[in-house]
Amino acid sequence: MTRSPCTALAVVVAAGLVGAVISPAWAQTPPTANVSVDATAAGTPLERVWPFHGYDEINYTTIAEGRALLAQLAMTHTAPVHVRSHFLFNTGDGVAALKWGSTNIYTEDAGGNPVYSWTLIDEIMDAITGAGAFPLAEIGFMPQAMSSAPPGVAYRNTGTYTLDGGCFYPPNDYTKWATLIRTWAMHVGERYPDAGTTWQWELWNEPDLASGYWHATVADYNKLYDYTEQALHQALPTASLGGPAVASPGTTFLRQFLQHCATGSNAATGAIGARLDMISFHAKGGVAITDNHVEMDLGNQLRLHRSGFTTIAGFPAFRQTPIVITEADPDGCAACPASQMPADVYRNSPAYGAYEVAMMKRTLELEARLGVNLRGVLTWAFLFPGSPYFVGYRALESNGIDLPVLSAFKLLGRLDGTRLPVTSSGARELDDILANGVRGQADVDAMATLNGSEVQVLIWNYHDDIVTVAASPVHVSVKVPGAFGPRVVATHLRADDTHGDAYTLWVGQGSPPAPTAMQLEALRASMEPTLLEAPRVLDVADGAVTLDFDLPRFGISLITLAPLATVGDASAGDSGTALGGGTGSGGCGCAVAVPCGAGTETLLSVAMVAVLVLARRRC
């Protein structure tokens, strides 16, 4: 078989975004990864922790490009999507700007009386919910009229990448703050009747950064939380509120906050402790240029996750409180282009998507090991309208062209149903990754589900080092339920540097700064995961089917197996209906009957019907 090398970094270099950062090709063929799936096992519920997305610039939500991307995200996932943004309470005119935003929710008249304005914030929440998603409402930052910033401190940051504005200070009146929270929450409950059960809520962002988003102490944050919690739940008793969204889960801030919620004196009620429905923290793995190539650090990412989980598990009262890692990313600055941070060229390559998928599975393993309750892992990437094509922001699309990382989510987001046992001889052990990262041997691993009458197998090839190497041979064996019968239809969707990668095509076009209509049409056609081969009808032998293929470095494959007689009918036993009226898997319900003794032409026709059904399914 032809082995396709990973050329993602090479094309980044060719685009001129950064100097030579590519290592010589590694010619050795990696060992075969043997992936085994048992679809006859009982399995466990699939924890879909990945449909969480966020971004700094809240006013991008309501522009046409933002609305379109939100709708696409809602369709990409089989579980409800939650969306988080900064600057929800900021004072301003609502004009979108890099690393800034505003809703003008609160001002005061000449007498110091509150003036509430719901216009902009309603437009934002309408855009999210109208797209079929739900807000993860990050409550912050401080309205200008309520800020305790010292005289002379400008309300807005003095620079795009500085965090010195007056919006990052505690309130000058906690009662006014609580009234704002309560009044807005009452408005939300009236406008969105299911908000108390389908939205999620979080107080502030990274308050442990003393020179950043919170110019105050841990005690001040705890006080703000007490007032926020009481006010929110007076209006929406079932709302799930959490915090503290710390930047560093290993520091004392998280521990002090949890201790306060467990045994501290409540500043709002005078009671002991505070209600805590969700615990959040952030984690950024880190990227660097090492030995003339970009090197990512999945090991550090997971160590940060472990640190947060371990701290939370140390409080018996909160061991089973849902956790959302409300920013989990390979690097720390989404709005910094690759021209500022050369190692961030990874963002245009399939490496970003493979990192995300591998991180999700390993984080679920950490959850199981430490006995905590993981609700979500949020990707902080959205869009940057008006910027040059593929400039290297951490984003999901560039000028309407989906980036390769979104192709990864389009495959991951299809998973639904019952999670099945999987083994892979190419997988790295969790402890090994925690200690050493993914260096040397790649991590060729998989997740699998039984979703009604379909078996889904997602396989990826991840490595920290973005270098050109030979593809990894993969042998897949799936033990299928007896009800599948003697033959199954296999479809194989792929995302890699030649499938679902518009960036590579754009470079091949000559990196046009303003693509022609024909070039744009080609870019749009190339940005979706595509079939690696025509659908195949496979014989079941000794209760199993097998497939062999090559998987390039950073490639992701989604293999779907369905009984030949009921291709595409995954509605029976489908567990993917979304809570709270969100989008769900909604199996297609089509059935294809094949006559006994059907010939090759009939079987191929059935196979093509199968792929059309799967391609049209949008969950």
C-alpha positions in Angstrom: 0.0 0.0 0.0 1.1 3.6 -0.7 2.2 5.3 2.5 1.2 9.0 2.7 3.7 11.1 4.7 2.5 13.9 6.9 3.4 17.2 5.2 1.5 19.6 7.4 4.6 21.4 8.8 6.3 21.5 5.4 3.4 23.4 3.9 3.4 25.8 6.8 7.0 26.6 6.1 6.2 26.9 2.4 3.6 29.5 3.2 6.3 31.7 4.7 4.7 31.9 8.2 7.9 30.9 9.9 11.4 29.9 9.1 12.7 26.4 8.6 11.2 24.4 11.3 11.1 20.9 9.8 13.2 17.9 10.6 14.4 15.5 7.9 12.0 12.8 7.0 12.0 9.6 9.1 12.1 6.9 6.5 11.5 3.9 8.8 8.0 2.3 8.5 6.4 2.3 12.0 5.2 -1.1 13.4 1.6 -2.1 12.6 -0.9 -1.0 15.2 -3.4 -3.8 15.9 -6.7 -2.3 17.1 -9.3 -4.7 18.5 -12.9 -3.8 19.3 -15.5 -6.0 21.0 -18.9 -4.8 20.0 -20.5 -7.7 21.8 -19.4 -6.5 25.2 -21.8 -4.7 27.6 -19.9 -1.4 27.2 -20.4 1.8 29.3 -22.2 5.1 28.6 -20.1 7.3 26.3 -19.1 10.5 28.1 -19.2 13.1 25.3 -17.1 15.8 27.1 -16.0 17.5 23.9 -18.9 19.7 22.7 -17.7 22.8 24.6 -16.4 25.8 22.7 -15.3 29.3 23.6 -13.6 32.5 22.6 -12.6 35.9 23.9 -14.6 38.2 21.7 -18.2 37.9 22.7 -19.5 40.3 20.0 -18.3 37.9 17.3 -21.2 35.8 18.4 -23.8 38.0 16.6 -21.9 38.7 13.3 -23.0 36.6 10.3 -19.8 34.5 10.4 -20.2 33.8 14.1 -23.8 32.7 13.8 -22.9 30.4 10.9 -20.1 28.8 12.8 -22.2 28.3 15.9 -24.8 26.5 13.8 -22.2 24.3 12.3 -20.9 23.4 15.8 -24.4 22.5 16.9 -24.7 20.2 13.9 -21.2 18.7 14.4 -21.9 17.1 17.8 -24.3 14.5 18.9 -24.5 16.1 22.3 -25.7 19.6 23.3 -23.0 22.2 22.6 -22.2 24.8 25.2 -20.5 28.2 24.4 -18.4 30.3 26.7 -17.1 33.9 26.1 -15.5 36.7 28.0 -16.7 40.2 28.5 -20.4 39.4 29.1 -20.9 42.2 31.6 -18.5 44.8 30.2 -19.6 48.3 29.6 -19.3 49.5 26.0 -20.9 49.9 22.6 -21.0 46.3 21.6 -18.6 46.7 18.7 -16.5 43.6 18.2 -12.7 44.0 18.8 -9.7 41.7 19.2 -9.6 40.4 22.8 -12.4 42.7 23.9 -16.2 42.8 24.0 -19.1 44.5 25.7 -22.9 44.4 26.3 -23.5 47.5 28.2 -25.7 45.5 30.6 -25.3 48.0 33.5 -24.9 51.7 33.8 -26.1 54.2 36.4 -28.0 57.4 36.1 -26.9 60.7 37.6 -28.3 59.7 40.9 -26.4 56.5 41.1 -29.4 54.3 40.3 -29.0 51.2 38.2 -29.9 51.2 34.5 -30.2 47.8 33.0 -30.0 47.1 29.3 -30.7 43.7 27.9 -30.5 44.5 24.2 -27.0 43.4 23.4 -26.8 40.5 25.8 -30.2 39.2 24.5 -28.9 39.3 20.9 -25.9 37.3 22.0 -27.9 34.7 23.9 -30.4 34.6 21.1 -27.6 33.8 18.6 -26.3 31.0 20.7 -29.7 29.4 21.4 -30.9 30.1 17.9 -28.0 28.1 16.5 -29.1 25.1 18.6 -26.4 25.5 21.3 -26.6 26.6 24.9 -24.6 29.3 26.8 -22.0 28.5 29.3 -22.4 32.0 30.8 -19.1 33.3 32.1 -20.3 36.0 34.5 -17.8 38.9 34.1 -16.3 41.3 34.0 -17.2 44.3 36.1 -19.4 47.1 34.7 -17.7 50.4 34.7 -20.1 52.1 37.0 -19.6 49.3 39.6 -15.8 48.9 39.3 -13.6 49.6 42.4 -10.6 50.4 40.2 -8.4 53.2 41.6 -8.8 56.7 40.1 -6.8 57.1 36.9 -7.1 53.4 35.8 -8.7 53.2 32.4 -11.7 51.0 32.2 -10.6 49.4 28.9 -7.2 47.7 28.6 -4.4 50.0 27.5 -3.3 47.5 24.8 -4.7 44.5 22.9 -2.6 42.0 24.9 -2.5 43.7 28.3 -4.9 43.0 31.1 -4.8 46.3 33.1 -8.4 47.6 32.6 -10.8 48.7 35.3 -13.1 45.9 34.4 -10.9 43.4 36.2 -11.6 44.8 39.7 -14.2 43.8 42.4 -17.4 45.7 42.7 -17.5 48.9 44.7 -20.9 47.7 46.1 -21.6 44.0 46.5 -25.3 44.6 47.0 -25.5 46.3 43.7 -23.6 43.4 42.1 -26.0 40.9 43.6 -29.0 42.9 42.4 -27.6 42.9 38.9 -27.1 39.1 38.9 -30.6 38.5 40.3 -32.3 40.9 37.9 -30.6 39.5 34.9 -31.2 35.9 36.0 -34.9 36.7 36.4 -34.9 38.2 32.9 -33.2 35.1 31.5 -35.7 32.8 33.2 -38.6 34.7 31.5 -37.0 34.9 28.1 -35.5 31.4 28.1 -37.7 29.1 30.2 -35.3 26.2 30.1 -32.2 28.2 31.0 -32.1 26.9 34.6 -31.6 23.4 33.5 -29.8 23.6 30.1 -27.5 26.6 30.5 -24.3 26.4 32.6 -22.9 29.3 34.6 -19.4 30.2 35.8 -18.0 33.2 37.7 -15.2 35.1 36.1 -12.1 34.0 34.3 -8.6 33.1 35.7 -8.9 35.1 39.0 -5.6 33.6 40.1 -3.7 35.9 37.7 -3.2 38.8 40.1 -1.9 41.0 37.3 -4.5 39.8 34.8 -8.2 39.2 35.0 -8.6 39.8 38.8 -6.8 42.6 40.5 -7.7 41.4 44.0 -7.3 38.5 46.4 -8.6 35.0 46.8 -10.8 36.3 49.6 -12.3 38.9 47.4 -13.1 36.3 44.8 -14.7 34.1 47.4 -16.8 37.0 48.5 -17.9 37.7 45.0 -18.8 34.1 44.5 -21.0 34.1 47.6 -23.0 37.1 46.5 -23.3 35.7 42.9 -24.4 32.3 44.0 -27.1 33.6 46.4 -28.5 36.0 43.8 -28.4 33.6 40.8 -30.2 30.8 42.7 -32.8 33.2 44.2 -33.9 33.7 40.6 -33.0 30.3 39.0 -32.8 27.7 41.8 -31.7 24.9 39.4 -29.0 26.8 37.6 -25.6 25.1 37.6 -23.0 27.6 38.8 -19.3 27.0 39.2 -15.8 28.4 39.4 -13.1 29.5 39.9 -11.8 29.0 36.3 -8.2 29.3 37.5 -5.4 29.5 35.0 -3.2 27.1 37.1 -4.9 24.3 38.8 -1.8 23.4 40.7 -1.6 26.6 42.7 -3.3 27.3 46.0 -6.1 29.4 44.6 -8.3 26.4 43.6 -7.7 24.7 46.9 -8.5 27.9 48.9 -11.7 28.4 46.9 -12.9 24.8 47.5 -12.1 25.1 51.2 -14.1 28.2 51.4 -17.1 26.6 49.7 -16.8 23.6 52.1 -16.2 25.2 55.4 -15.7 29.0 55.0 -17.9 31.8 56.3 -20.3 32.9 53.6 -20.1 36.6 53.0 -23.7 36.9 51.6 -25.6 34.7 54.1 -23.4 34.4 57.1 -23.7 30.6 56.9 -21.0 28.0 56.6 -19.9 27.2 53.1 -21.4 28.0 49.7 -23.3 26.0 47.1 -21.0 24.8 44.3 -22.6 23.0 41.3 -19.6 22.9 39.1 -15.8 23.3 39.4 -13.7 24.7 36.6 -10.1 25.3 35.8 -7.9 25.8 32.8 -4.9 23.9 31.2 -2.6 24.8 28.4 -0.1 22.2 27.2 2.6 24.4 25.7 4.3 24.4 22.3 7.9 25.2 21.3 10.3 25.0 18.4 12.8 22.3 19.3 15.5 20.9 17.1 14.2 22.9 14.2 10.6 21.7 14.4 7.4 22.4 16.3 7.0 20.2 19.4 3.7 20.0 21.3 3.3 18.8 24.8 0.3 16.5 25.5 2.1 15.2 28.6 2.1 18.6 30.3 -1.6 19.1 29.3 -2.6 15.9 31.0 -0.4 16.6 34.0 -2.3 19.9 34.5 -5.6 18.0 34.2 -4.4 15.5 36.7 -3.4 18.3 39.1 -6.8 19.8 39.0 -8.6 16.5 39.4 -6.3 15.5 42.3 -7.0 18.8 44.1 -10.8 18.4 43.7 -10.7 14.7 44.7 -9.0 15.8 48.0 -12.3 17.4 49.1 -14.9 14.6 49.8 -17.8 17.1 49.5 -16.8 17.9 45.9 -15.3 14.6 44.6 -18.4 14.0 42.5 -19.2 17.6 41.7 -19.1 18.0 37.8 -15.8 19.4 36.5 -15.5 21.5 33.3 -12.1 22.4 32.1 -13.3 25.6 30.6 -10.1 26.2 28.5 -8.0 23.2 27.5 -5.6 24.0 24.6 -2.2 23.3 23.3 -1.0 26.9 23.9 -2.0 30.0 25.8 -3.0 32.8 23.4 -5.7 32.2 20.9 -5.5 35.8 19.5 -1.7 35.7 18.9 -1.0 34.9 15.3 1.9 32.6 14.2 3.8 35.7 13.2 4.1 36.6 16.9 4.4 33.0 18.2 6.2 30.9 15.5 5.5 27.6 17.2 1.8 28.3 16.8 2.0 27.3 13.1 0.7 24.0 14.3 -2.8 25.5 14.3 -3.2 25.2 10.5 -2.2 21.6 10.5 -4.0 18.3 11.3 -1.7 18.0 14.3 -4.1 20.3 16.2 -7.0 18.0 15.7 -5.1 14.9 16.5 -3.9 16.5 19.8 -7.5 17.4 20.7 -8.8 13.9 20.1 -6.0 12.2 22.0 -6.4 14.6 24.8 -10.1 13.9 25.2 -9.6 10.1 25.6 -6.7 10.4 28.0 -8.6 13.0 30.1 -11.4 10.5 30.4 -8.9 7.9 31.6 -7.7 10.3 34.2 -11.2 10.9 35.3 -11.8 7.2 35.8 -8.5 6.7 37.6 -9.0 9.6 40.1 -12.7 8.9 40.7 -13.9 12.4 39.8 -16.8 13.6 37.6 -15.8 15.2 34.3 -18.6 17.1 32.5 -16.7 18.9 29.8 -13.4 19.9 28.2 -13.7 23.2 26.3 -11.7 24.2 23.2 -10.9 27.9 23.2 -11.0 28.6 19.4 -13.6 30.2 17.2 -12.9 32.8 14.4 -11.1 36.1 13.7 -13.1 37.9 11.0 -11.2 40.3 8.7 -7.8 38.6 9.2 -5.7 37.3 6.4 -6.3 33.7 5.3 -4.7 31.1 7.5 -2.8 33.7 9.5 -2.3 31.3 12.4 -4.8 32.3 15.1 -6.1 29.5 17.2 -9.4 29.2 15.4 -11.8 26.8 13.8 -12.1 28.6 10.5 -10.4 31.2 8.4 -12.6 33.5 6.3 -15.3 30.9 6.1 -12.9 28.1 5.3 -12.9 25.4 8.0 -9.5 24.6 9.5 -8.3 21.0 9.9 -9.0 21.0 13.6 -12.7 21.4 12.8 -12.5 18.3 10.6 -11.3 16.4 13.7 -14.3 17.6 15.7 -16.6 16.6 12.8 -15.4 13.0 13.2 -15.2 13.0 17.0 -18.6 14.7 17.3 -20.3 11.8 15.5 -19.5 9.4 18.3 -22.7 8.4 20.2 -24.2 5.4 22.0 -22.4 2.9 24.2 -18.6 3.0 24.6 -17.0 -0.3 23.7 -13.8 -1.9 25.0 -10.8 -1.2 22.7 -7.2 -2.2 22.7 -4.4 -1.0 20.5 -0.9 -2.3 20.3 0.1 1.2 19.0 -1.3 3.1 22.0 1.0 4.6 24.6 0.3 4.0 28.3 -1.2 6.9 30.2 1.6 6.9 32.8 4.1 7.0 30.0 2.5 10.0 28.4 2.2 11.8 31.8 5.9 11.2 32.4 7.4 11.7 28.9 4.8 13.1 26.6 4.4 11.5 23.2 8.0 11.4 22.0 9.7 8.5 20.2 6.9 6.1 19.4 3.6 7.7 18.2 0.3 7.1 20.0 -2.0 5.2 17.6 -5.1 4.7 19.6 -8.9 4.4 19.3 -12.3 4.8 20.8 -15.4 2.8 19.7 -19.1 2.9 20.2 -22.2 0.8 19.5 -24.8 3.3 18.4 -28.0 1.5 17.7 -27.2 -0.8 14.7 -23.9 0.8 14.0 -20.4 0.3 15.3 -18.2 3.4 15.2 -14.4 3.1 15.5 -12.4 6.4 15.7 -8.6 5.9 15.3 -5.9 8.5 15.4 -2.1 8.8 15.0 -0.7 11.4 17.3 2.8 12.6 18.2 4.2 15.7 19.9 6.8 16.3 17.2 5.5 17.8 14.0 7.9 16.2 11.5 7.5 14.3 8.3 7.3 10.5 8.9 6.0 7.4 7.2 2.4 6.5 7.8 1.5 3.8 10.4 0.0 0.5 9.2 -3.2 -0.2 11.1 -5.0 -3.6 11.4 -8.5 -3.3 12.8 -10.5 -6.3 14.1 -14.1 -5.8 15.3 -16.1 -8.5 16.9 -19.6 -7.7 15.8 -23.0 -8.6 17.4 -24.6 -11.7 16.0 -27.6 -9.7 14.9 -25.4 -8.0 12.3 -25.6 -11.1 10.2 -23.0 -12.5 7.8 -22.1 -9.2 6.0 -21.6 -5.6 7.0 -21.0 -2.4 5.2 -17.9 -0.5 6.2 -17.5 3.2 5.5 -14.2 5.0 6.2 -14.1 8.7 6.7 -10.7 10.3 7.0 -9.2 13.6 8.1 -5.5 14.2 7.4 -3.3 16.4 5.3 -5.0 15.3 2.1 -8.5 14.8 3.5 -10.5 17.6 5.2 -7.5 20.0 5.0 -8.2 23.1 3.0 -5.0 24.7 4.3 -2.8 22.4 2.4 -4.8 23.0 -0.8 -4.5 26.8 -0.2 -0.7 26.5 0.0 -0.9 24.4 -3.2 -2.8 27.2 -4.8 0.1 29.5 -4.1 -1.2 30.9 -0.8 -3.4 33.5 -2.5 -4.2 36.4 -0.2 -7.5 36.9 -2.0 -8.6 33.5 -3.5 -10.6 33.6 -6.7 -14.2 32.3 -6.8 -12.9 29.1 -8.3 -10.2 28.7 -5.7 -12.7 29.4 -2.9 -15.0 26.7 -4.3 -12.1 24.2 -4.3 -11.2 25.2 -0.7 -14.8 24.7 0.5 -14.9 21.3 -1.2 -11.7 20.2 0.5 -12.5 21.2 4.1 -14.7 18.2 4.9 -13.5 14.8 6.1 -13.8 12.5 3.0 -14.1 8.9 2.2 -10.7 7.1 2.1 -12.2 4.6 -0.3 -15.6 3.5 -1.6 -17.8 1.8 1.0 -17.0 -1.9 1.3 -19.1 -4.9 2.0 -17.2 -7.2 4.4 -17.8 -10.8 5.3 -18.1 -11.6 9.0 -15.6 -14.5 9.8 -15.6 -16.1 13.2 -17.8 -13.3 14.5 -15.5 -10.5 13.4 -14.5 -8.3 10.5 -11.1 -6.9 9.7 -9.7 -3.9 7.9 -6.2 -2.8 7.0 -5.0 0.6 6.0 -2.3 3.2 6.5 -2.8 6.1 8.9 -0.6 9.2 8.3 0.9 11.0 11.3 -1.9 13.2 12.7 -4.5 11.4 10.6 -7.9 10.5 12.1 -10.2 7.7 10.7 -13.8 7.1 11.5 -14.9 3.6 10.5 -18.6 2.8 10.7 -19.9 -0.7 10.4 -23.6 -1.5 9.8 -25.5 -4.6 9.0 -26.0 -5.0 5.3 -29.8 -5.4 5.5 -30.3 -2.2 7.6 -27.7 0.2 6.4 -28.0 3.6 8.1 -30.8 2.7 10.5 -29.3 3.7 13.9 -32.5 4.8 15.4 -33.2 1.7 17.4 -31.7 2.0 20.9 -30.2 5.4 20.0 -29.2 7.1 23.2 -28.1 10.4 21.7 -31.2 12.5 22.2 -30.0 15.9 23.5 -31.2 17.2 26.9 -33.1 20.4 27.1 -34.2 20.4 23.5 -30.7 20.5 22.0 -29.6 18.8 18.9 -29.2 15.0 19.1 -28.1 12.2 17.0 -31.5 11.7 15.4 -30.7 8.5 13.4 -31.7 8.6 9.8 -34.2 5.8 10.1 -33.6 4.7 6.5 -33.5 0.9 5.8 -32.1 -0.8 2.8 -33.2 -4.4 2.1 -30.9 -6.6 0.1 -32.3 -9.7 -1.7 -30.9 -13.1 -0.9 -28.1 -14.0 -3.3 -27.6 -10.3 -4.3 -24.8 -9.9 -6.7 -21.8 -7.6 -6.6 -23.6 -4.7 -8.4 -26.4 -4.8 -5.9 -24.0 -4.9 -2.9 -22.1 -2.0 -4.3 -25.3 0.0 -4.8 -26.3 -0.7 -1.2 -22.8 0.4 -0.1 -23.2 3.7 -1.9 -26.6 4.3 -0.3 -24.9 3.7 3.0 -22.4 6.4 2.5 -25.0 8.8 1.3 -27.0 8.2 4.5 -24.0 8.7 6.7 -22.8 11.7 4.8 -26.1 13.4 5.1 -26.5 12.7 8.8 -25.9 15.9 10.8 -26.2 15.6 14.5 
